[in-house]
Amino acid sequence: MSETKQPKKVQVSKNTVKTGLRLLKYVTSAYKLKFILVCICIIISAVASVSVSLSLKFLLDDFIIPLIGQQDPDFGELYMAMAVLGTIFALGIIASFIYNRQMVYIGQGVLKKVRDEMFEHMQKLPIRYFDQNTNGSIMSLYTNDTDTLRQMINQSIPQVLMSSITIVVTFVSMLLLSPLLTILAVAMIFVLVFVSKKIGGNSGKYFVRQQVDIAAVTGFVEERMNGQRVIKVFNHERKSEEEFDELNERLFNSAANANTFANMMGPIIGNLGNLQFVLTAVLGGALSIAGIGGITLGVMASYLQFTKSFTQPFMQVAQQFNSIVMALAGAERIFSLIDEEPEVDEGYVTLVNARKDSDGNITECKERTGLWAWKHPHQADGSVTYTELKGDVRFFDMTFGYTERKMVLHDLTLYAKPGQKLAFVGSTGAGKTTITNLINRFYDVQDGKIRYDGININKIKKADLRRSLGIVLQDTHLFTGTIMENIRYGKLDATDEEVFAAARLAHADQFINMLPNGYNTHLSGDGEELSQGQRQLLAIARAAVADPPVLILDEATSSIDTRTEAIVQKGMDNLMKGRTVFVIAHRLSTIRNSDAIMVLEHGRIIERGSHEDLIKLKGTYYQLYTGKLELS
């Protein structure tokens, strides 16, 4: 058995308390009246439950014992008392039903609100956040962490409230029945609190460790399932099994320890309750015989019943401790996403539909005309100017790094006139994809400027900037839905005819029409039913339906065979006509007809020119093209 690290001790820190209060606000803000109703019903239910024990004293001392030995007993008052008691029990049952029903509604409502806030805020986060956090860790926020919240809100919160009120009401009742016997109960309370804290603390820390180990096992299995072919090719089955066994052993240890302490709680507290019951019976009997404290048969019956049930709420609170600890840990992770700084957008230049009058002046209009313009309000004098969207992109002395310590691009200057095709070649890490990320403003440059139709892109609203760009990536992402819906993703209000035209332009209509349901064919699992080439054609069609003036092709044909590439290349050639195009390519044959080719090395342009010019230069590009040098 492998040795496992000891988990950190679970402590209630200020941050944990702050998280709990913040979570409580979700309940009280949206469901304030319902939560107040829940609290009232819990109080009624707790009082009704305690009434069972308290009623024994009154039934015995006031009704049953006085009737013993009477020749003609009158049971009317006894029946009346039992009717009142039955009414109290009925109210308790109704109150219990109401608060459990309401807590389910409140719990699901809070989870919906939390998930809505997470997803809404996630749409506003910069690409940097998703680069720094794995998909699995983000996904777990919506599944594991929200599920722990559900358990806490639906079960733990009402149970803790119910148990706490029961403890208070029971203690007050015991104190009213016999202050002398309650001294023993007070001593037992300290013992119960100590035991609950000790065992519950150990159980809680191992349950937190268990959640971490479950995530590790789940992530490992998912990773190995996705890489099953690689595992078999390199005969890595045995090594994978050993690595899984190690992770599974850790999960076994943490789960075994967590459940060991959790299962110890019930028997220990139960036996402490039995001990208190015996001691109370002995002490109560001795005091009754001695005539001290006014302890009657009814008092003893009720008090012993209270003693029997007094330990149960402590055990219930201790059992919910683990759920609360895990839920608050999950809530901290959820709130860390919600509190993440959103993407900053200080742009004020927007993209609008436009038309030209007979004098060539541009005016804004609501309907689509096929002409776009940048609406540029000037803060100095309040005037507004319109600039036709042509796709003129220029870089001036641009320097950028993902971190301040390591710059990726250095003093980069280049331009792409409307309708020109620029290609970037270079080894991995040279900065090719980084350039396209900067055009999209997924990241902002540290120094220098990027101008789009003469406007600094920092002044353009990001949504409008990205609406003017079309992107076809190497890794095509298709969404669950029909082929029609996936193409329309590029323009949500596109008509069916526009979708068909985009598919024809991309040379995708031929294979789509061969499918059983054509454009209504349902895709799932990122389009696994299709070949890589077919998926790439759909990506081109998606870009085509958006009809952008600027197009970015990021190694769009690097993962398909040369025969499929010829079909895809036809689709891309159609798409590139009349547009400003930035191409990143591994296969140099696809960029021969580019207006300019930039050879990048370590974030600098070391060669630039047309294909013919660079071949004549006989430099790096020449060596790459002739196969004397390979891209790494």
Secondary structure, 3 states (H helix, E strand, C coil): CCCCCCCCCCCCCHHHHHHHHHHHHHHHHHCHHHHHHHHHHHHHHHHHHHHHHHHHHHHHHHHHHHHCCCCCCCCHHHHHHHHHHHHHHHHHHHHHHHHHHHHHHHHHHHHHHHHHHHHHHHCCCCHHHHHHCCHHHHHHHHHHHHHHHHHHHHHHHHHHHHHHHHHHHHHHHHHHHCHHHHHHHHHHHHHHHHHHHHHHHHHHHHHHHHHHHHHHHHHHHHHHHHCHHHHHHCCCHHHHHHHHHHHHHHHHHHHHHHHHHHHHHHHHHHHHHHHHHHHHHHHHHHHHHHCCCCCCHHHHHHHHHHHHHHHHHHHHHHHHHHHHHHHHHHHHHHHHHHCCCCCCCCCCEEEEEEEECCCCCEEECCCCCCCEEEEEECCCCCCEEEEECCCCEEEEEEEECCECCECCEEEEEEEECCCCEEEEEECCCCCHHHHHHHHCCCCCCCEEEEEECCEEHHHECHHHHHHCEEEEECCCCCCCEEHHHHHHCCCCCCCHHHHHHHHHHCCCHHHHHHCCCHHHCEECCCCCCCCHHHHHHHHHHHHHHHCCCEEEEECCCCCCCHHHHHHHHHHHHHHHCCCEEEEECCCHHHHCCCCEEEEEECCEEEEEECHHHHHHHCCHHHHHHCCCCCCC
